Amino acid sequence: MKPPPLPAACTPLSNADFARLKAARPRLWTDPSASCITCLKRDGNTYRWYADTTRTEIATYECDCRAQWLLHLWFLNAGIGTNYQKLGWTDVASVPQDVIEKIMNYAENAARRVADGRNLILWSASPGTGKTLLLSLLLKYLMLQGIQVHFSQFNEIIDLFTSSWRDNAEREQWNRRVRNVDVLGMDDWGKEHKGRLEMVEAMVDQIIRARVSDSAPVIITSNLTPQQMQEGYGSYVMSLLTEQADFIEVTGSDFRPRRRELSSQEAELGLARPITAV
């Protein structure tokens, strides 16, 4: 069997972006003709994976190593790690269907939502309900539509905000990835060290003000309730954020035990999850 074709929106990285990734990741996959993280260049460049979403029949696929490589770099450049690159919407089985439908409504109407600067906040007071996975899948879906996104842990953005810029290139990187990207995904809002609260409020104020002013959406995941978010980061800046925001409570059971079980099964069967955009 042949895997799905490379999405039209996926384009090779610029030399500058590739060099930045290589500097940040010394073990970066750089040559699809010599290695492949999917087929491992074994058995004639083929890999075994399920034939469909029922996970009942196993098929052998011809690996398009170059397409897998381009997808891998494309997602990495947007901040989406390898683990989430290999997961799709069928992996959110623990999330109630009505929650998924609300998120897909944003995705399917993304052009209008992004143009209007419509923010989205995925929250749950319980950990492990799939918020980070849903954020990653949503951002991948937006990328398929040609929308520029960046995924970052909230603490990573804080570290960037407080770092001393070594040169103008670093400051430009901050602006491009956080201030000016079409859609900014911020994961784990509220997990920062409490001793940094004053500085965090200053960062949130600067980012949210700039993005609201430009009608540039943010998509946030958090274990804080909407009220806790409102109380924790200053009422004025949060009113700016929530004025154009939809709050979706991500209910459901902890998906991680089931994910570990499936991963173990896949390993025992010798299966290889391909990188996928859907």
N, C-alpha and C positions, 0 to 999 in steps of 0.2 A: 504494500500500500504506500501511497505517497502522502506526505503531510500537507496541511493547508498551505497555500502560497503565501509568500511574504506580503504583509499588508502594504498597500500603496503609500500610506503615510510614513512608513519606516524608511528613513534615509540615512546614508552613511554620515558619521560624525565629521565635523570639521577637524582639521589638523590640530587646532588649539584645544578642542574638547578631548580629542583622543590623547593628546600629550598630558592633559590635566588628569584624566583617568589613569593613565599609565604611571604618573608620578604618585598618585594617591594609592594605587593598587599594584605593587610590584609583581604580583602573580597574575596580572590581568591576561585573559585569553586574547592573544594578539594575532594568531595565524590559523585560520580555519582549515588550511590545507595540511597542516601538520598535527593538529589536535582538535578535539571536539568534546565539549562537556556533556553532550547528549549521547552520541553513539560510541564515544571513546576510540573512534577509528578501528572498531573491531567488526568481525563478521561481514566484511564488505560494506562497511559504513551503514549498517542497519541497526535498529533498536526495536525492542519489544514493548508494546504498550497496549492498553485496552482498545478494542475496536469501536466502542461507543460508550455513552454515559452509564449504561447499565452495569459496566464492569464485570461482565460475565464471560466475554470472549476476548482472547488475547490475539493481537495481530502483529505482524512484523512490518516495520516501516522503513522505507529508504530515507536516510537522513540527508537533508539539505544543510550540510554543515555551515555553509556560508550564510544562509538565511538565518540559522540559529545564532550564529555569531553576530550578525547585524542587529537582530532583535535584542540579544544580550547587551550589546553596547548601547543601543537606543534606550533601553530601560534603565541601565546603570547610569547613564548620563542624566536621566530624570530623577535619580535617587531611589529607584525601585530595585531592591536587592534580588539576588538570584533565587532565593526561596520563593518569593512572591511572583517572580517571573514565570514559575512553573505551575502556579495555581490558577484555577478558573472559577467561573460562577457555580459549577457543580460541586465545588469544595466548600460551599457555605450552607451545607445541609442542616446545620444546627440552628440557623437563623430562620425565624418564622417567615412565611411567604409574604405576608403583608408588609413586613419591614423591607424585604428585598424589592418588592414592587415600588415602594416609595423611593428607594434609592435609584432604581432603574428609571423611574419617571424623570428624575434629574438628569440621568445619563442620556436618555432618549430625546430630551429637549435641551441638550447641552448648549447648542448654539444660542438659543434665546436666553437660557439661564446665565451663561457667561457674558453675553452682551449686556444683560441687565445688572451684572455684578451680584448675582444671587449667591449668598453664602450657604453652606450646609454644615451642620454640626451633628455628628454621630456620637451619642453619649450613652453610657450605661454605668450605673453605680457598681456593677459587678465586673471583675476582670474576666478576660478569656471568652467573651461572647462573639468575637470575630470582627471587631471594629477596624483593626489595622488591615486585615485581609480585605474587608469591604472597601476601605479607602484605596488600597493598592489596585483592586480590580476596577474601581470607578475611574481612577486616574489613567489606567491602561486603556479603558474604553474611550476616555476623552482624547488620548493620544491618537487612537485610530481615526478620530475625526479631524486630525490636524491641529488640535489645540495644544499649545505648549504648557507643560505642567512641571512642577517640581515637588517631590516628596521629601520631607525631612522630619526627623524626630524633633520635638519641641526643644529639648535640651541642646541639640546640635545648633539650632538657630540662635539660642541664647549664647552658646560658645562663640559663634561667628560674630554676633553683635558686640561681644565684650572683648574680642581679640584686637590686638594691635596690628593694623594693616601693614604688611611688609612692603607693599608696592601698590600702584594704582590698579594693577591687574586683579589683585585680591578684592579691592573695593568694587571694581566693576563686576566681579563674579558675584559678590553679595547682591548688588543691585539687580543683576540679571536673574539670579535664581530666587531671590526672596521678594524684592520690591516690585520687579517689573514682569515676572512671568505671568502668563495668562491666568493660570489657576495654581494656587499654592496649597499643598496638602501639608498640614501640621499634625503629627501623630503624638498622642500621649500628652496633650495639653493638661497641665496641672501636676505633672510628676517632677517638676523642678524642685531644687532644694529651697526650703522655706526661707533660709537666710538670704536668699537672693531676690526676695519679693520686690523690693523697691526698684532694683535694676530691671527685673522682669517686666514690671508695670511700664517702665520707660520704653522698653523694647516693644512691647505689645502696642503701646500708644503710637509709637512711630510707624510700625508696620501697618497697623490697622487703619490709621488715619490716611496713610499714603495710598493704600489699596482701595479703601472706600472712596477716596477722592477720585481715583482712576476707574471706578467700577470694575475692579479686578477681584474676583471671588477668592475666598479661602474656604477650604474644606477641612474641618477639624474633627479629631477624635479625642474623647476625654472620658475619664471615670468620674468627673465632677457632674453634678446636676446643673441644669440651667441656672438655678438660683445661686449655687456655689460659684459658678463662673462669674455671674454678675457681681457678687460680693467680693470676689478675690482679685479683680484686676481693674477696679475703678469703674464707677457707674457710667461715666461719660463715654469712655472708649468702648465699653461693652454695649452701650446703647447704639453706637455707630455700627458695630458689628451685627447686632441682632435686629436692627431695623430692616435689614435685607437678608434675613436668615431663616432657614427652616431647621427646626430641631427634630431629629429622629432618634427615639430611644431604641437602642439595639438590644432587644430582649432575646432570651433563649438560653440554652444550657452551654456550659463550657465546652467548646469544640476541640480543645487541645487533646484530651484523652483519645477521642475518635481519630484525630489526625495522626497521633502516634501509632495507633493500631493499623491504620491504612498504610502508613509509611513502612511499618514492619512487614506487612503483607507484600507490599510491592518489592521490598528488598529480597524476601524469601523467594519470590517468583522470578527474580532477575529482571524486573521491569525498569524502564528508564522514562521518567517524566520529561517530555519535551518542553521547551520554552514556548509559551503560548500567549497570544494577545487577547484571548477571549475566555 
